[in-house]
Amino acid sequence: MGRFLVWLSAFLFLLTACTTEEEGLCLIDADCGDTALYFCDKPTGECREKGTAPDTDSVGGGDTDGTENDQSDPTDQSDPTDQSDDGLPTGDNQPDSITDDAAVSDSDAVNPSLDPVTNLKLDSQIDQLALTWVNPTMAGLTSIKVVRDLTAFPQDPGFGELIYEGLDQAYTDTAVDAGKNHFYSVFACYGALGCSAPASMGGIPCYDRMDLVFVMDVSTSMSYILSDLEAEIGLVWDYVSQKIETTPTLGLTVFVDDVMLVNGGAPYATVEALKGDFHSWYQHTSTNQQTQSAEGNSDWPENSLDGLALTAEGFQWRSASKALRIIILTTDDTFREKPNSFTSGIPAQHTYNETVTLLKDGRIRVAAFAAKIGGQTGTANVEPGFFSPYNGKDAIPVATNGQVFFIDEVKNGTLSLVDAITGFVEEQRCTASDQE
């Protein structure tokens, strides 16, 4: 009975014990008296004044506003380092940014069931290529994509360089290189459905500059060619100045068994200066002499290979990426190649293969005015190297993507030398040097 009374007394004491922070243990806030000032810190059983922190050695702790601490959910496995650009946690499966609508990117996958553009056309112009097409009328069209490559036609929008995206029906590409092939594919795209099969077309931008050198046989039988050029070179000069560039870049190389780069291998400043040299070399043809050597010219092969090779190496050409390079070769006989010499004792300095390599490496196109028969009797076949292959190798005009003309047609008046030259230039202005 005595023990019970002791326990009951202690229990009653606990119910009424604390009215301030110092008055003892508590179970509820009311045990601490004025609840506007005090609260019961349940983890410690202490009455505390609102706005104070728990003792550092207390177990747990109360919130400063008298409410319980929120406990972290042990099942929340979100990575706190996964944040959006504004520093907010996003969660492992959330996008880095939040928008009103879900972000859906267009697909570049080719879907052959989608309608493509039609009537694709390409116009080669000076320093640019102009594309036009007709957009499809299929519902859902979101954009037209034009893709360019310098090696092959793009088969999907991700291949090559995307140079246009929109809904227009024309685009002019000005970031081009003259004389190089450009391959274009145009795709009609329908958002998430993907893009149509491509419509493709290639082209070569036209040159707005040209270096043209006459490489001329000045042996006795070639007087008529020099006479024609003296009379008509002004027409060639005018064509170039009107069609290509104001100040033409024309040069001259002459050969018999030896070779000379006339005017020091530099272009002529005026048409009068070039015309004067044509006249001088026209007069030279009557001497039957070499261009520089005192030796006579007593055989029929002439040194056209060295004439071509030394011009390729020695003329003051401008950059092949900017200027169209052309040689106009005139000869009515065959040639010799290294290590052979002419009867004058003058050695040939280049082989056929070396000459062709120099021309191709220099991106020089050769238009040759050549004969089909010649030699001492005038009946020998002199076509190889000009009209037909030479020792199994392509003829020079073929190897350089040039052209060959029958020189006898110039002699008999059925072919205009000037018309042939200007026509060849016009054809070459918008073609690649490596185009077959």
Buried (B, 14 or more C-beta within 10 A) or exposed (E): EEEEEEEEEEEEEBEEBBBBBEBBBBBEBBBBBEBEEBBBBBBBBBBBEBEEEBEEEBEEBBEEEBEEEEEEEEEEEEEEEBEEEEEEEBEEEEEEEEEEEEEEEBBBEBEEEBBBBEEBEBEBBEBBBBBBBEBBEBEEBBBBBBBBBEEEBBBBBEBBEBBBBEEEBEBEBEEBBBBBBBBBBBBBBBBEBBBBBBBBBBBBBBBBBBBBBBBBBBBBBBBBBBBBBBBBBBBBBEBBEEEBBEEBBBBBBBBBBBBBBBBEBEBBEEBEEBBEBBBEBBEBBEEEBBBEBEBBBEBBBBBBBBBBBBBBEBBBBBEBEBBBBBBBBBBBBBBBBBEEEBBBEBBBBBBBEBBBBBBBEBBBBBBBBBBBBBBEEEEBEBBBBBBEEBEEBEBBBBBBBBBBBBBBBBBEEEBBBBEBBBBBBEEBBBBBBEEE
